[in-house]
Structures are given as structure tokens and as C-alpha cells.
Amino acid sequence: MLLLALDTATPAVTVALHDGTSVVAESSQVDARRHGELLLPAVDRVLADAGVRLDAVTAVVTGVGPGPYTGLRVGLMTADTFGLALGVPVYGVCTLDGLAYASGIEDGPFVVATDARRKEVYWARYEDPRTRVAGPAVDRPADIAEQVAGLPAVGAGATLYPETFPDARGPEHVAAAALAALAAGKLAAGEELLEPRPLYLRRPDAQVPKNYKVVTPQ
């Protein structure tokens, strides 16, 4: 097994290779505006560090979000393209699950929250690093304050809103190494993974104009 994992659902552009036992190479850069520019060079760098060619990859793992439309699509389309070109399966993993897995919190409950912009967070609640019990959802922090009160919180969304998440902890952004390790464990246990489809949770900003004038030939 050689899993190529990547995620662009947060400001981090993150890539890792996992051999079924451990991570053999990884790369992460935080730059919310350069996902498309940074992802493929990161893949090349990770392959070079591991000393393998792309055609050695046996499966691709991609974070499916939730996340902003543009950044999230970069990772998903790249993963789909690799899967088609290599003839290998492509698996999806919830990005929040990757953060939970990397949290270092052994006993729950706890919360993962990432920045959804518009003064909102993408969030989910976990019983332990592998077990999500609520979410993912997108909400204003004040609207979920009672639901998350007293719980440790992981992710950049938690650090942005200390009044709702006073016990905020790292990591702030997901790492592909965590996604790869989580996926490898699930595959080894015979568990199903998600389809590699985007988890947006909200409608796109772009909308078809209402009441626009239709121009037809006379």
C-alpha cells in the first residue's frame, strides 16, 4: 500500500505519503490564496523525499471539507485526476476528522472548528479522535455556545473565537499525514471511506440573477 493524501479545504496546502504502516514523507504550507499554485509542487516534493515515482501510488486520499468552494475544489479535482491517470481508487475523508485524529486528545468529548469565514465556523463534535458524534455543520459561534460549552476545541476556528471556545488547542490546520494515517487504519479494518465529493454545507456565493431581462431574436 502507498497512499497519496492531500487536502486544500483549509488555508493549508498539505500532502503526505503513507505506506500502510507510517507516513514516509509529508509537506504542508499555509497560504489560503495559492492552493492551485502550491499543490502540485508539494506532491512532487513529497514523492522526491520518499524516493518513489507517482506510478507507485496505489490509492489517493483527499480531504472533502467542509471548506470554501475554490480551495476545496483544487484538492478534489487533483485527486480525481491522479486517480484516473493512475487507475487507482480515490477515497474521501472529512477534513474535520483529520484534525480530530491529530488532536492528541485521547478522551472526549471535544470539538473541532475551522474558519468558515463570514463570522462562521465549520464544526463537529467528537467522542474520541476517531468517533464523530455530531456534525459537520456551519454556524455562527455564538449560536452553538451552549452546545460546546466546557469542551476543548481544536482548529483555527476555535482560536478565532475564544469567547465561544476558551479551551482552544492546536493544530490549527489539517495535515495530510493525519488524513493518510486515518484512512490507512480504516482501510486495514475494512471500514468504508467517503466518496471524493465536496462537502460545502452552504450555498455558493455566485447566484443566477433574479428578474433579469431575457433578450430574444426579433
C-alpha positions in Angstrom: 0.0 0.0 0.0 1.2 3.5 -0.8 -1.4 6.2 -0.2 -1.0 9.7 -1.5 -3.0 12.0 0.7 -3.8 15.7 0.1 -6.1 18.4 1.4 -6.8 22.0 0.4 -10.0 22.6 2.5 -8.2 25.0 4.9 -5.5 27.6 4.3 -3.0 24.7 4.5 -1.8 23.0 1.3 -0.8 19.7 2.7 0.4 16.4 1.1 1.7 13.1 2.5 2.6 9.6 1.5 1.7 6.6 3.8 2.9 3.1 3.2 0.2 1.4 5.3 2.3 1.5 8.4 3.6 5.0 8.8 4.0 8.3 7.0 7.1 8.2 4.8 7.1 11.9 3.6 4.9 15.0 4.1 4.7 18.7 3.2 2.5 21.5 4.5 2.3 25.2 3.6 -0.2 27.7 4.9 -1.3 30.1 2.1 -5.0 30.5 1.6 -4.6 32.2 -1.8 -2.2 29.8 -3.5 -3.7 26.3 -3.3 -3.6 25.8 -7.1 -0.1 27.1 -7.4 1.4 25.2 -4.4 -0.3 21.8 -4.6 1.4 20.0 -7.5 4.9 21.2 -6.5 4.2 19.8 -3.0 3.2 16.5 -4.5 6.5 16.4 -6.5 8.4 17.3 -3.3 6.9 14.6 -1.2 7.5 11.9 -3.9 11.1 13.0 -4.3 11.6 12.9 -0.5 10.2 9.4 -0.4 12.3 8.4 -3.4 9.3 7.0 -5.3 7.5 7.8 -8.6 3.9 8.8 -8.9 3.0 5.5 -10.6 4.0 3.7 -7.3 0.9 5.1 -5.6 -1.8 2.5 -5.0 -4.6 4.9 -3.8 -5.3 8.6 -3.3 -6.9 10.1 -0.2 -8.4 13.6 -0.3 -9.9 15.8 2.3 -13.5 16.6 1.3 -14.0 19.5 3.6 -16.1 21.3 4.7 -14.2 24.2 3.3 -14.5 27.2 0.9 -15.5 26.4 -2.6 -12.4 27.4 -4.6 -9.7 26.0 -2.3 -11.6 22.7 -1.7 -12.1 22.1 -5.4 -8.3 22.3 -6.1 -7.6 19.3 -3.9 -10.6 17.2 -5.0 -10.0 17.8 -8.8 -6.3 17.0 -8.4 -7.1 13.8 -6.5 -9.7 12.7 -9.1 -7.2 13.4 -11.9 -4.5 11.3 -10.2 -7.0 8.5 -9.7 -8.0 8.5 -13.4 -4.4 8.8 -14.7 -3.1 6.0 -12.4 -6.1 3.8 -12.4 -6.3 3.7 -8.6 -9.1 4.3 -6.2 -9.7 7.8 -4.7 -11.1 8.0 -1.1 -12.6 10.9 0.7 -12.0 11.8 4.4 -13.8 14.6 6.3 -11.2 17.3 6.9 -12.5 17.9 10.4 -12.0 14.1 11.1 -8.3 14.6 10.2 -7.9 17.4 12.7 -9.7 15.3 15.4 -7.3 12.4 14.7 -4.3 14.7 15.0 -5.6 16.5 18.1 -3.8 14.4 20.7 -6.9 14.4 22.8 -7.3 10.8 23.9 -10.6 11.1 25.8 -13.6 13.2 24.7 -15.8 14.8 24.2 -14.2 17.6 22.3 -14.9 19.9 19.3 -13.1 20.7 16.0 -13.8 24.1 14.4 -12.3 25.6 11.3 -12.8 29.1 9.9 -15.8 29.2 7.5 -15.4 33.0 7.0 -18.5 35.3 7.2 -18.0 35.1 11.0 -18.9 31.4 11.0 -17.2 28.1 11.7 -17.3 24.6 10.3 -17.5 22.4 13.3 -18.1 18.9 14.6 -18.2 17.2 18.0 -16.1 14.0 18.8 -16.3 11.4 21.4 -12.7 10.4 20.7 -10.2 11.1 17.9 -11.9 8.5 15.6 -15.5 8.9 16.5 -17.6 11.9 15.3 -20.9 12.2 17.1 -22.3 15.4 15.7 -21.8 17.5 12.6 -20.2 18.6 10.5 -22.2 21.9 10.4 -21.7 25.5 9.7 -22.8 28.1 12.3 -22.0 31.4 14.0 -20.0 30.6 17.1 -22.5 32.4 19.4 -25.3 30.2 18.1 -23.5 27.0 19.3 -22.0 28.3 22.5 -24.3 26.2 24.7 -23.6 23.0 22.7 -19.8 23.3 23.0 -19.6 24.9 26.5 -16.8 23.5 28.6 -15.3 21.3 25.8 -11.7 21.5 24.4 -11.7 22.7 20.8 -9.2 22.1 18.0 -8.6 24.2 14.9 -8.3 27.7 13.6 -12.0 28.4 14.0 -11.6 27.8 17.7 -8.7 30.2 18.1 -10.6 32.9 16.3 -13.5 32.9 18.7 -12.1 32.5 22.3 -15.4 33.7 23.8 -17.1 30.5 22.5 -14.0 28.2 22.6 -12.0 29.3 25.7 -10.0 26.0 25.7 -8.7 26.2 22.1 -5.8 24.0 21.1 -3.7 23.1 18.1 -3.3 22.0 15.5 -5.0 24.9 13.7 -5.0 23.3 10.2 -5.3 19.8 9.0 -2.2 17.8 8.0 -2.4 15.3 5.2 -0.3 13.0 7.3 -3.2 12.6 9.7 -5.7 12.1 6.9 -3.4 9.4 5.4 -3.0 7.6 8.8 -6.7 7.7 9.5 -7.6 6.4 6.0 -4.9 3.6 6.2 -6.4 2.5 9.5 -9.9 2.4 8.2 -8.9 0.5 5.1 -7.0 -2.0 7.1 -10.0 -2.5 9.3 -12.3 -3.0 6.3 -14.2 0.2 7.0 -15.8 2.3 4.3 -14.4 5.7 3.4 -16.3 8.7 1.9 -16.8 9.3 -1.8 -14.3 12.0 -3.0 -17.1 14.6 -3.3 -17.0 18.2 -1.8 -18.7 18.9 1.5 -19.7 22.5 1.2 -22.5 22.9 3.8 -23.6 26.2 2.4 -24.8 27.6 -0.9 -22.3 29.1 -3.3 -21.8 32.9 -3.4 -22.4 33.0 -7.1 -26.1 33.1 -7.9 -28.2 33.3 -11.1 -29.6 36.9 -11.2 -33.3 37.1 -10.5 -35.7 39.0 -12.8 -33.0 39.5 -15.4 -34.2 40.7 -18.9 -34.3 37.9 -21.5 -33.1 39.0 -24.9 -34.5 37.0 -27.8 -34.1 37.5 -31.5 -36.9 39.5 -33.2 
